[in-house]
Amino acid sequence: PRPAIDRRARERLARHWLAEAAAEHASIASFGRFSLQLLALGAPPELVARAHRAALDEIRHAEQCYALAQRASGERRGPGCLAMPPGEVPLDPATVATETLRDGCLGESLAARCAAEAAAVARDEHVAGILAGIADDEEAHAELAWRTVAWLLARHGEPVRLAIEGVLTELRGAQARIDGAAEAGDDDEAHGVLGPERRLAIQREAVRQIVLPCLEALLSEARGARATG
């Protein structure tokens, strides 16, 4: 069943799904860039293959979000030109580790938790099914990021360890500044859009329960390896 929806809510939901679609579309390029970094650093083929599969996931997510925007507004929309960041792709292990921690370990973990919660509360079965699939994919992307950082740490040692420590310190000090959704109405959760307070609470919980413990475990493992090395 699809909950009833008025014109203003349709406009608001269309804007939300267009913003989500644009973010998913940009993630396609991010995983393409990530794949190049993995290749340049001699990463195991498994990690490279999973990075390419993740890019295909993001293509599907973007298509789904554009379709949801059209479903809400009745207007067909799609991606435009994507601005490419200037300069060369950074290839030093510490920078790749930092980017992977922020965009993958953190960003994908938060996205997975929020999508899973949105799927759970949505009363629109079509939207709930899409969000549940996105949540599963984003969780797999986060797991790829953690495996990549662990490989970088094992392969490149001290520079990567210092990068992990830097991100850990940054997260501990900035947890309260995680952004919530910019716009949501009282009834939008039925349509798969979390309100800002709920989204922020989920993000904080994910950082506390997943991201910080995993970062601390990586550093603990690194200290153990140094002690026995």
Long-range contacts (C-beta under 8 A, 24 or more apart in sequence): 1-123, 1-124, 1-125, 2-124, 2-125, 2-126, 3-123, 3-124, 3-187, 3-190, 3-191, 5-72, 5-191, 8-185, 9-185, 9-187, 9-188, 9-191, 10-72, 10-73, 11-72, 11-73, 12-183, 12-184, 12-185, 12-188, 13-68, 13-69, 13-72, 13-188, 13-191, 13-193, 14-69, 14-72, 14-73, 14-75, 15-183, 16-181, 16-183, 16-184, 16-188, 16-193, 17-65, 17-66, 17-68, 17-69, 17-72, 18-65, 18-66, 18-69, 18-77, 19-182, 20-65, 20-68, 21-62, 21-65, 21-66, 21-69, 21-77, 21-79, 22-79, 24-58, 24-61, 24-62, 24-65, 25-58, 25-62, 25-79, 25-82, 26-82, 27-55, 27-58, 27-61, 27-62, 28-55, 28-58, 28-59, 28-62, 29-82, 29-84, 30-58, 30-103, 31-55, 31-58, 33-89, 34-100, 34-104, 36-89, 37-89, 37-90, 37-91, 37-96, 37-99, 38-148, 40-89, 40-91, 41-91, 41-93, 41-96, 41-152, 41-155, 43-148, 43-151, 44-151, 47-144, 47-147, 47-148, 47-151, 50-140, 50-144, 51-144, 54-137, 54-140, 54-141, 54-144, 57-137, 57-140, 57-141, 60-137, 61-134, 61-137, 64-130, 64-134, 68-127, 68-130, 92-159, 93-152, 93-155, 93-156, 93-159, 93-160, 94-156, 94-159, 94-160, 94-162, 94-163, 95-163, 96-152, 97-149, 97-152, 97-153, 97-156, 97-160, 97-163, 97-164, 98-163, 98-166, 98-167, 100-145, 100-148, 100-149, 100-152, 101-145, 101-149, 101-163, 101-164, 101-167, 101-215, 102-167, 103-145, 104-141, 104-142, 104-144, 104-145, 104-146, 104-148, 104-149, 105-142, 105-145, 105-146, 105-149, 105-211, 105-214, 105-215, 106-167, 106-171, 106-207, 106-211, 108-138, 108-139, 108-141, 108-142, 108-145, 109-138, 109-139, 109-142, 109-206, 109-210, 109-211, 110-178, 110-202, 110-203, 110-206, 110-207, 111-138, 112-136, 112-138, 112-139, 112-141, 112-142, 113-202, 113-203, 113-205, 113-206, 113-210, 114-194, 114-199, 114-202, 114-203, 117-194, 117-198, 117-202, 118-189, 118-192, 118-193, 118-194, 119-192, 121-189, 121-190, 121-192, 121-194, 122-189, 122-190, 122-191, 122-192, 123-190, 123-191, 124-190, 124-191, 124-192, 127-191, 127-192, 128-192, 130-192, 131-192, 146-214, 149-218, 150-218, 153-218, 153-221, 153-222, 154-225, 157-222, 161-219, 161-222, 164-215, 164-218, 164-219, 164-222, 165-219, 167-215, 168-212, 168-215, 168-216, 168-219, 171-207, 171-211, 171-212, 171-215, 172-212, 175-204, 175-207, 175-208, 176-204, 178-203, 178-204, 178-207
